[in-house]
Amino acid sequence: MTHHDDRDAERFDEQGNTRPTGSNFITTDQSDDGVDRRGFLRCMAWAGTATVWGMAGGIPKSFAVSRLPFLTDAERKSVFFAQISDSHIGFSKEANKDVTATLQEAVAKLNALPQSPAFVLHTGDITQLAKAEEFDTANEVLKGIKSDRVFYVPGEHDVATDNGASYLQRYGKGTKGGGWYSMDHSGVHFIGLVNVLNLKAGGLGTLGPDQIAWLKKDVAGLPSSTPIVLFAHVPLWTVYPEWGWGTDDSEQALGLLKRFGSVTVLNGHIHQIMQKVEGHMSFHTAMSTAFPQPTPGTAPAPGPMKVDADKLKSVLGIANVTFIPGRSALAVVDSTLSGEPPAFEAASHEAMMKRQTARTTNPLGPDEIGIDNFNFTPQVLTVKRGTKITWINNDDVPHLIVNVQNKFKQSPVLDTDQRFSTTLSTPGTYKYFCSLHPKMQGTIVVN
């Protein structure tokens, strides 16, 4: 990883955060491939090792998990709650052919803590395709956790087939709207948000005006000294917009929390540890228990990243969060299933080297559109009216085709190698996108 002694005072503040004016994503290119890696890693305060985060004099301070034995008994044993994310039960591709087993290992790791967490937050993508049997398997594994309860928010995979109806039937009791809610525990106010419904073409995750209005009312009566934990699936900060890793209207939601002295934001979705601190807000994304994704800028697209079997558990894991009265921030401890420090940088490099020998797709026919590396090929297809057009999913993840103008019926969820066809008889321009990954867009021109 780049050594960061070469501080650019104009671009970094004293805490190492980029853009002190408040913008939170990189727009300056400083490498041949257009990725400002030095700025990117500093912006994300990317945790290359398992880390505990706290505050000292208003400045974020971290120390390695190896120091845990040297903490006080109160700090070491007061495991407040734990986070699990992106279990993707039902996934069985090369990146991890037994995601149930690795979820079971995550549960075992939680149960081996010095003190059981009071509860567990699952930050979405419980399942791969929102099938009943996938939810059943996840529930069977997670009920083995030695804690009082597991709380959930949905990921895009959990709402893919029915816009969240099955998810709400299982986990929506007592929630509002699409599944958002709040609760209190040990003096901390927890807020579970949903940002994977009603996604728009070209956009990121979205909360929507109804949820933001609810959030405003929810926190209105709280003293500013109340510690806040906000959790949702897609990051509530702009991690990497090119891959859809962010939430369009997150600033509206976060603006309602600026008056609070301690805000911790927990997310999943990107399957790796990234952290950032802005003022009193600490942002943290968690590892998956299923498969890793590449670090931004190291691959042409996100998606399951295949690593050697002996290295897989070094890029899967859980997070434990501790609340110590008198401190202004929660301490977040990331722990891999292997017990070794996370190895995302090495895994990303290794995976890119192996891409040259990855499976190749069959040539496309004249009226076919391939889906690969989170892109449609060709992005613009011109056909005569009455032509039957077929999409073929060559990715390791599911996609769902939706016409922006609703002029043709949306596809079912397309898993690997599955196809969807439609016949367009009316001349015009048809714009479409993947409603699971809305940064993916394409156009069909019918003459």
C-alpha positions as CSV (number, residue, x, y, z in Angstrom):
1,M,0.0,0.0,0.0
2,T,1.2,3.5,-0.7
3,H,3.1,5.2,2.1
4,H,1.3,8.5,3.0
5,D,4.1,10.9,4.1
6,D,3.7,13.0,0.9
7,R,0.7,15.0,2.2
8,D,-0.8,17.5,-0.1
9,A,-2.1,20.2,2.3
10,E,-4.5,21.6,-0.2
11,R,-6.3,18.3,-0.7
12,F,-6.1,16.7,2.8
13,D,-7.1,18.0,6.2
14,E,-5.3,17.2,9.4
15,Q,-7.2,14.0,9.9
16,G,-6.3,12.7,6.5
17,N,-9.7,13.1,5.0
18,T,-10.0,14.3,1.4
19,R,-12.0,17.4,0.4
20,P,-12.3,19.3,3.7
21,T,-15.1,21.2,2.1
22,G,-17.3,18.1,2.6
23,S,-17.3,16.4,-0.8
24,N,-16.5,12.8,-0.3
25,F,-15.4,11.2,-3.5
26,I,-12.4,11.5,-5.7
27,T,-12.6,13.5,-8.9
28,T,-8.8,14.1,-9.6
29,D,-7.1,11.6,-11.8
30,Q,-3.4,11.0,-10.9
31,S,-2.7,7.7,-12.7
32,D,-2.7,6.4,-16.2
33,D,-5.9,4.5,-15.7
34,G,-7.8,7.5,-14.3
35,V,-7.8,6.4,-10.6
36,D,-6.4,8.6,-7.9
37,R,-5.2,5.7,-5.8
38,R,-3.3,7.8,-3.2
39,G,-6.3,10.1,-2.7
40,F,-8.8,7.2,-2.9
41,L,-7.1,5.2,-0.2
42,R,-6.6,8.2,2.0
43,C,-10.2,9.2,1.5
44,M,-11.5,5.8,2.5
45,A,-9.0,5.4,5.4
46,W,-8.9,1.9,4.0
47,A,-8.2,-0.6,6.7
48,G,-5.5,-3.0,5.4
49,T,-5.5,-4.7,8.8
50,A,-8.2,-5.5,11.3
51,T,-8.7,-2.3,13.2
52,V,-10.4,-0.7,16.3
53,W,-11.5,2.8,15.8
54,G,-12.0,5.4,18.6
55,M,-11.7,9.1,19.1
56,A,-8.9,11.0,20.9
57,G,-9.3,14.7,21.2
58,G,-11.7,14.8,18.3
59,I,-9.3,13.0,16.0
60,P,-9.9,9.4,14.9
61,K,-7.4,6.9,16.4
62,S,-7.0,3.3,15.4
63,F,-5.1,0.3,16.8
64,A,-4.7,-3.3,15.6
65,V,-6.7,-6.3,16.8
66,S,-3.4,-7.6,18.1
67,R,-3.6,-5.1,20.9
68,L,-7.0,-6.4,22.1
69,P,-5.3,-8.5,24.8
70,F,-3.9,-5.3,26.3
71,L,-7.1,-3.4,26.6
72,T,-8.9,-3.2,29.9
73,D,-11.3,-5.9,30.9
74,A,-14.2,-3.6,30.5
75,E,-13.2,-2.6,26.9
76,R,-12.3,-6.2,25.8
77,K,-15.3,-7.9,27.2
78,S,-18.0,-5.3,26.6
79,V,-18.9,-6.5,23.1
80,F,-21.9,-4.3,22.4
81,F,-23.2,-5.7,19.1
82,A,-21.9,-7.4,15.9
83,Q,-22.4,-6.8,12.2
84,I,-22.7,-9.6,9.5
85,S,-23.3,-8.7,5.9
86,D,-23.7,-10.1,2.4
87,S,-24.1,-13.8,3.2
88,H,-25.6,-14.4,-0.3
89,I,-27.1,-17.7,0.6
90,G,-27.8,-19.5,-2.7
91,F,-24.6,-18.3,-4.4
92,S,-22.5,-21.3,-5.6
93,K,-20.1,-19.9,-8.2
94,E,-16.3,-20.3,-8.4
95,A,-15.7,-17.5,-5.9
96,N,-17.2,-19.6,-3.1
97,K,-19.2,-22.8,-3.8
98,D,-20.3,-23.1,-0.1
99,V,-21.5,-19.8,1.3
100,T,-23.5,-21.6,3.9
101,A,-20.4,-23.0,5.4
102,T,-18.6,-19.7,5.6
103,L,-21.7,-18.1,7.2
104,Q,-21.6,-20.9,9.7
105,E,-17.9,-20.1,10.4
106,A,-18.8,-16.4,10.9
107,V,-21.5,-17.5,13.5
108,A,-18.9,-19.7,15.2
109,K,-16.5,-16.7,15.4
110,L,-19.2,-14.6,17.0
111,N,-19.9,-17.3,19.5
112,A,-16.3,-17.5,20.4
113,L,-16.0,-13.9,21.5
114,P,-15.2,-13.2,25.2
115,Q,-18.7,-12.1,25.7
116,S,-21.7,-12.6,23.4
117,P,-22.9,-9.6,21.5
118,A,-26.2,-8.2,22.8
119,F,-27.5,-8.5,19.2
120,V,-26.4,-8.7,15.6
121,L,-27.1,-6.4,12.7
122,H,-27.3,-8.1,9.2
123,T,-26.7,-5.3,6.7
124,G,-28.3,-7.0,3.7
125,D,-28.0,-9.4,0.8
126,I,-29.0,-12.2,3.1
127,T,-29.8,-14.3,0.0
128,Q,-28.7,-14.4,-3.6
129,L,-32.1,-14.6,-5.4
130,A,-34.6,-14.0,-2.5
131,K,-35.9,-17.5,-2.8
132,A,-37.8,-19.0,0.1
133,E,-35.4,-21.8,0.6
134,E,-32.5,-19.3,0.7
135,F,-34.1,-17.3,3.4
136,D,-34.9,-20.5,5.3
137,T,-31.2,-21.6,5.2
138,A,-30.0,-18.2,6.4
139,N,-32.4,-18.2,9.2
140,E,-31.4,-21.7,10.3
141,V,-27.7,-20.7,10.4
142,L,-28.2,-17.3,12.1
143,K,-30.4,-18.6,14.9
144,G,-27.3,-20.4,16.2
145,I,-25.8,-17.0,17.2
146,K,-25.6,-16.6,21.0
147,S,-27.3,-13.3,21.2
148,D,-30.8,-12.0,21.9
149,R,-31.8,-11.1,18.3
150,V,-30.7,-10.5,14.7
151,F,-31.9,-7.2,13.1
152,Y,-32.0,-6.9,9.3
153,V,-32.1,-4.4,6.5
154,P,-32.5,-5.7,2.9
155,G,-29.9,-5.7,0.1
156,E,-30.8,-5.5,-3.5
157,H,-30.6,-9.3,-3.9
158,D,-33.2,-9.7,-1.1
159,V,-35.8,-7.6,-3.0
160,A,-34.9,-8.6,-6.6
161,T,-37.8,-10.9,-7.5
162,D,-40.8,-9.2,-5.8
163,N,-39.7,-5.7,-4.8
164,G,-39.2,-6.8,-1.2
165,A,-42.6,-8.5,-0.5
166,S,-41.0,-11.8,0.7
167,Y,-38.4,-9.9,2.7
168,L,-41.1,-7.8,4.5
169,Q,-43.2,-10.8,5.2
170,R,-40.3,-12.3,7.1
171,Y,-38.5,-9.3,8.6
172,G,-40.9,-6.4,8.3
173,K,-43.0,-6.7,11.4
174,G,-43.0,-3.3,13.2
175,T,-41.2,-1.5,10.4
176,K,-42.3,1.4,8.3
177,G,-42.7,1.7,4.5
178,G,-40.2,-0.5,2.7
179,G,-38.8,-1.9,6.0
180,W,-37.1,1.0,7.8
181,Y,-37.2,1.3,11.6
182,S,-35.4,2.5,14.7
183,M,-34.8,1.2,18.2
184,D,-32.8,2.0,21.4
185,H,-30.3,0.0,23.3
186,S,-28.0,0.9,26.2
187,G,-28.5,4.6,25.5
188,V,-27.7,4.4,21.7
189,H,-30.3,5.1,19.1
190,F,-30.2,2.6,16.1
191,I,-31.7,3.5,12.7
192,G,-32.2,0.8,10.0
193,L,-32.7,2.4,6.5
194,V,-33.6,0.9,3.2
195,N,-31.8,2.1,0.0
196,V,-32.3,-0.7,-2.5
197,L,-35.9,-0.1,-3.6
198,N,-37.1,1.8,-6.6
199,L,-33.7,2.3,-8.1
200,K,-33.5,4.5,-11.2
201,A,-31.4,4.1,-14.4
202,G,-27.9,5.5,-14.0
203,G,-28.5,6.2,-10.3
204,L,-27.0,4.9,-7.0
205,G,-28.9,3.6,-4.0
206,T,-31.8,5.7,-2.9
207,L,-33.8,6.4,0.3
208,G,-36.6,8.5,-1.1
209,P,-38.6,11.4,0.3
210,D,-40.9,9.3,2.5
211,Q,-38.1,7.6,4.4
212,I,-36.2,10.9,4.8
213,A,-39.3,12.6,6.2
214,W,-39.7,9.7,8.6
215,L,-36.1,10.0,9.7
216,K,-36.5,13.7,10.4
217,K,-39.4,12.9,12.7
218,D,-37.6,9.9,14.3
219,V,-34.6,12.0,15.5
220,A,-36.4,15.3,16.2
221,G,-36.9,14.6,19.9
222,L,-33.5,13.1,20.7
223,P,-30.9,15.1,22.6
224,S,-27.8,15.9,20.6
225,S,-25.7,13.9,23.0
226,T,-27.4,10.6,22.0
227,P,-25.0,8.3,20.1
228,I,-26.5,7.3,16.7
229,V,-25.9,4.1,14.7
230,L,-27.2,4.3,11.2
231,F,-27.2,1.1,9.1
232,A,-28.2,0.3,5.6
233,H,-27.0,-2.0,2.8
234,V,-25.6,0.3,0.1
235,P,-23.0,2.8,1.5
236,L,-24.4,6.1,2.7
237,W,-21.3,7.9,1.4
238,T,-20.0,8.0,-2.1
239,V,-17.4,5.2,-2.1
240,Y,-17.1,4.7,-5.9
241,P,-19.9,6.1,-8.1
242,E,-18.6,4.4,-11.3
243,W,-19.7,1.1,-9.7
244,G,-22.8,2.4,-8.1
245,W,-21.3,2.3,-4.6
246,G,-23.1,5.2,-3.0
247,T,-26.6,6.6,-2.3
248,D,-28.1,9.4,-4.3
249,D,-29.9,11.2,-1.5
250,S,-27.6,10.3,1.4
251,E,-26.6,13.9,2.1
252,Q,-30.3,14.8,2.9
253,A,-30.4,12.0,5.5
254,L,-26.9,12.7,7.0
255,G,-27.7,16.4,7.2
256,L,-30.4,15.5,9.7
257,L,-27.8,14.0,12.0
258,K,-25.1,16.7,12.0
259,R,-26.2,18.0,15.4
260,F,-25.4,14.7,17.1
261,G,-22.0,14.3,18.7
262,S,-21.5,10.7,17.7
263,V,-22.8,9.1,14.5
264,T,-21.6,5.7,13.3
265,V,-22.7,4.6,9.8
266,L,-22.5,0.9,9.0
267,N,-23.0,-0.6,5.5
268,G,-22.3,-3.7,3.5
269,H,-22.7,-4.2,-0.3
270,I,-19.1,-3.7,-1.3
271,H,-17.7,-6.8,0.5
272,Q,-14.6,-5.1,1.9
273,I,-13.5,-2.8,4.7
274,M,-13.4,0.9,4.0
275,Q,-13.6,3.6,6.6
276,K,-13.9,7.3,6.7
277,V,-14.4,10.0,9.3
278,E,-16.1,13.4,8.7
279,G,-16.5,15.5,11.8
280,H,-18.5,13.5,14.3
281,M,-19.5,10.9,11.7
282,S,-17.6,7.6,11.3
283,F,-18.4,5.5,8.2
284,H,-17.6,1.8,8.0
285,T,-18.3,-0.9,5.4
286,A,-18.1,-4.6,6.3
287,M,-16.6,-7.7,4.7
288,S,-19.0,-10.3,3.3
289,T,-19.3,-13.8,4.6
290,A,-19.7,-15.1,1.0
291,F,-17.2,-13.7,-1.4
292,P,-14.9,-10.7,-1.9
293,Q,-15.2,-8.0,-4.5
294,P,-12.2,-6.1,-6.0
295,T,-11.0,-2.9,-4.6
296,P,-12.1,0.0,-6.8
297,G,-9.8,0.8,-9.7
298,T,-8.2,-2.7,-9.8
299,A,-10.8,-4.3,-12.1
300,P,-13.1,-3.3,-14.9
301,A,-16.2,-4.0,-12.8
302,P,-17.4,-5.1,-9.4
303,G,-18.6,-8.7,-8.8
304,P,-17.5,-11.9,-7.2
305,M,-13.7,-12.1,-7.0
306,K,-12.1,-15.6,-7.2
307,V,-9.1,-16.1,-4.9
308,D,-7.2,-19.2,-4.0
309,A,-9.1,-21.5,-1.6
310,D,-6.4,-21.0,1.1
311,K,-6.8,-17.2,0.9
312,L,-10.6,-17.0,0.8
313,K,-11.1,-16.7,4.5
314,S,-8.7,-13.8,4.7
315,V,-11.1,-11.7,2.7
316,L,-14.3,-12.8,4.5
317,G,-15.4,-11.7,8.0
318,I,-17.4,-9.9,10.6
319,A,-17.3,-6.7,12.6
320,N,-17.8,-6.2,16.3
321,V,-18.8,-2.8,17.7
322,T,-18.3,-1.7,21.3
323,F,-19.9,1.2,23.1
324,I,-17.8,2.5,26.0
325,P,-19.6,5.2,28.1
326,G,-17.6,8.4,28.1
327,R,-16.2,8.0,24.6
328,S,-17.5,10.0,21.7
329,A,-17.3,7.2,19.1
330,L,-18.0,3.5,18.9
331,A,-15.1,1.2,18.5
332,V,-15.3,-1.1,15.4
333,V,-13.2,-4.3,15.3
334,D,-13.1,-6.1,12.0
335,S,-12.1,-9.8,12.1
336,T,-11.5,-12.2,9.2
337,L,-12.6,-15.8,9.2
338,S,-9.0,-16.8,9.0
339,G,-7.9,-14.7,12.0
340,E,-5.3,-13.1,9.8
341,P,-5.3,-9.4,8.6
342,P,-7.6,-8.7,5.6
343,A,-5.8,-9.2,2.3
344,F,-7.9,-7.4,-0.2
345,E,-5.0,-5.6,-2.0
346,A,-3.2,-8.9,-2.6
347,A,-6.4,-10.7,-3.5
348,S,-7.4,-8.0,-6.1
349,H,-4.0,-8.2,-7.8
350,E,-4.1,-12.0,-7.8
351,A,-7.6,-12.0,-9.3
352,M,-6.7,-9.6,-12.0
353,M,-3.7,-11.7,-13.0
354,K,-6.0,-14.7,-13.4
355,R,-8.6,-12.8,-15.5
356,Q,-6.6,-13.7,-18.6
357,T,-7.5,-17.3,-18.1
358,A,-11.1,-16.7,-17.1
359,R,-13.9,-18.4,-19.0
360,T,-14.7,-16.9,-22.4
361,T,-18.2,-16.3,-23.7
362,N,-19.6,-17.5,-27.0
363,P,-19.7,-15.0,-29.9
364,L,-23.0,-13.0,-29.9
365,G,-25.5,-13.2,-32.7
366,P,-26.6,-10.1,-34.6
367,D,-29.6,-9.5,-32.4
368,E,-28.1,-10.6,-29.1
369,I,-26.9,-8.4,-26.2
370,G,-24.3,-9.9,-23.9
371,I,-24.1,-9.0,-20.1
372,D,-20.5,-9.3,-18.8
373,N,-18.4,-7.4,-16.4
374,F,-21.5,-5.3,-15.4
375,N,-21.9,-4.0,-18.9
376,F,-24.2,-4.5,-21.9
377,T,-22.5,-5.4,-25.2
378,P,-23.2,-3.7,-27.5
379,Q,-24.4,-0.7,-25.5
380,V,-26.4,0.5,-28.5
381,L,-28.1,-2.1,-30.7
382,T,-29.9,-1.1,-33.9
383,V,-32.5,-3.5,-35.4
384,K,-35.4,-3.6,-37.7
385,R,-38.9,-3.5,-36.3
386,G,-40.3,-7.0,-35.5
387,T,-36.8,-8.3,-34.5
388,K,-36.5,-10.7,-31.5
389,I,-33.8,-9.4,-29.2
390,T,-32.1,-11.6,-26.6
391,W,-30.0,-10.7,-23.6
392,I,-27.5,-13.4,-22.3
393,N,-26.1,-13.1,-18.8
394,N,-22.4,-14.1,-18.8
395,D,-21.8,-12.6,-15.3
396,D,-21.5,-14.5,-12.1
397,V,-24.2,-12.3,-10.5
398,P,-27.9,-11.9,-11.4
399,H,-29.2,-9.0,-13.5
400,L,-32.7,-7.7,-14.2
401,I,-33.6,-5.9,-17.4
402,V,-36.1,-3.0,-17.2
403,N,-37.2,-0.6,-20.0
404,V,-37.1,3.0,-18.8
405,Q,-40.2,3.9,-20.8
406,N,-42.1,0.7,-19.7
407,K,-42.6,-0.2,-23.4
408,F,-41.6,-3.8,-22.9
409,K,-42.1,-6.2,-20.0
410,Q,-39.2,-6.4,-17.6
411,S,-37.2,-9.6,-17.5
412,P,-37.2,-12.1,-14.7
413,V,-34.0,-12.1,-12.6
414,L,-31.3,-13.6,-14.9
415,D,-28.7,-15.7,-13.3
416,T,-25.5,-16.9,-15.0
417,D,-26.1,-18.2,-18.6
418,Q,-29.8,-17.4,-18.5
419,R,-31.5,-15.5,-21.3
420,F,-34.4,-13.1,-21.8
421,S,-36.0,-12.2,-25.2
422,T,-38.5,-9.6,-26.4
423,T,-39.8,-8.6,-29.8
424,L,-40.0,-4.9,-30.5
425,S,-42.5,-4.0,-33.3
426,T,-42.8,-0.2,-33.0
427,P,-40.0,2.0,-34.3
428,G,-38.3,4.2,-31.7
429,T,-35.5,4.3,-29.1
430,Y,-35.8,2.0,-26.1
431,K,-33.6,2.7,-23.1
432,Y,-33.1,0.0,-20.5
433,F,-31.0,-0.7,-17.4
434,C,-30.4,-3.3,-14.8
435,S,-32.6,-2.5,-11.9
436,L,-30.2,-4.4,-9.5
437,H,-27.2,-2.5,-10.8
438,P,-28.7,0.8,-12.2
439,K,-25.3,2.1,-13.4
440,M,-25.7,-0.5,-16.2
441,Q,-27.5,1.1,-19.1
442,G,-28.2,0.3,-22.8
443,T,-30.2,1.4,-25.8
444,I,-32.0,-0.3,-28.6
445,V,-32.9,1.6,-31.7
446,V,-35.7,0.1,-33.8
447,N,-36.1,1.3,-37.4
